[in-house]
Amino acid sequence: MRTLLTLFGFAIIFNVNAQETNLPEQKHQYTPEQIAELQTKKMELDFEINQKQRDEIYNLNRELAQKRQQNLEEMKARRAENSNLSSDEKYQKKIKQLDDQKYHQAEMKRILGEEKYKVWKENNREKQLHRKNLIQHKRSDFHQKKTQPKQH
């Protein structure tokens, strides 16, 4: 009986701890400046960059982080209003996103130089493929769970 109560107590504690880790306030919310600093530090580790390059990369990262935060806030506001973008608005948003990517790549090429830029571009391509594979894997797992019959 004592072991049963002990196991029950551990189960309750484990359940409470599992629920606490999913609270949104525990998720780290970094400022655009903090994000830019972290990204720049990672670039310093990956590449040998001088102080001028570091400053330019930090400014570029900060600018991008601010845009991401602004887009996130706009998306949250649209969700709160239950409004969706029209197809034309989606198209314009996608065009702007692609233009921003072109700008970011051109700036990184200017700042890093041709050789380091190629390495940076390849690293980004690998990260992008990894994220894409991760998303596809999660989706396939979700669909498999959804189509499997429930066992009683």
N, C-alpha and C positions, 0 to 999 in steps of 0.2 A: 504494500500500500504506500509506503514511504517513497519507494522508487517511482511509483506511478505519479505521486504528487510532485516529486522533483522534476520528472520529465515534463509534466504539465506546466510547471513554473517556467522551465527553460523555453518551452514552446511559446508561452505568452511573452516572455522577455524578447525572444527572437522576433516574434511578430511585431511587437512595438518598435524595436530597433529598425526592422525592415521598412516599416511605414514612415519612420522619422527621416530616413535617408532620402525619401522621395519628395520631401517638402520643397516647394519652389524657392523658398527663402534661403535654403542651404546651397543652392546652385550659385556658383561664383558669378557675380555680375561685375565685369571689369569695365572701366571707363575706356573711351577710345584712346586716350593717352597711354593707359596701362597696356592695352592690346598692342599699340604701336611699339611700345618699349619692349615687350616680350618678343614680338616678331623681329624687331631689329636685333635684339640680343641673339636670337636663333641664327639670323643671317651672319652675325659676327662670328659665330661658332663655325658655320659652314664655309665661309669665305674670308679671305684676308682682305679686309677693307680698311681704308684709312678714315680719319675723323670726318673729313669732308663728305665721303661717301656715306658714312654712318648717319650724319646729320640729314643728308638728302633722303636716304632710305627711311629714316624715322619720320620725316615730314610727309613723305608719300604714304607710308603705312598709317599715320595718324589721319590723313585726309580720307583714305579708304575706310578706315574704321568708323569715322564720323558719318560717312555716307551709308555704311551698313547699318549703323544705329538709327539713322534717320529713316531708312527704308523699313526697318523693323518696327519703329514706332508708327509709321504710316500704315503698315500691314495690320498692326494691333488695333489701330483706330478703325480701319475698314471692317475688321472682324467684329468689333464692338457694335458697329452700326449695321452689321449684317449686309454690307454692300460689297459687290464684286466689281472687278474691272471689266469694262467692255472689251471686245476683241481688239478694237483699235488702240485702247489704252494699254492692253497687254503687249501689243506689237510695239508701240512706242517705248514702253518700259524695257522690252527685250533689246531694242535697237540701242537705247541709252546704255544698257548693261554691256553690250558688246563694244560700244565706243569707249566705255570706261576701261574695259579689259585691254583694248588696243593702246589706250593712253598709258595704262600701267606698264604694259610690256615695253613700250617705247621708252618710257622713263627708266625702267630697270636696265634696259640695254644701254642707254646713255650713261647711267650712273656706274654700272658694273664693268662695262667694256664687253667686247665681243666674246672673249673666251669664258669669262665668268657667267655671262648672260646665258650661254649655251648650257652650262651646267645647271644654272638656276631653272631654266626652262625645262630641262629634262627631269629635274627633281619635282617640279610642279606637275608635270605630265604623269609621273609615277604616283604622286599623291592623289591626283584626280582619278586615275584608274582604280586605285585602291578604294577610294571612297565610293566610286560607282559600283565596284564589285560588292562592297559591303552592303550598299543599299539594295542591290539586286538579291543578294543572299537573304537579307532580312525580309524582303517582299516575298520571295519564294517560300521561306519558312512560314510566314503569315498565311499565305494561300494554302499551303499544305495543312496547317492546323485547322484552317477554316473548312476545308473540304473533307477532312477526316470525320467519320461518324463518331458521335460521342459514345463512350463506353460507360455502361452502367455498372 
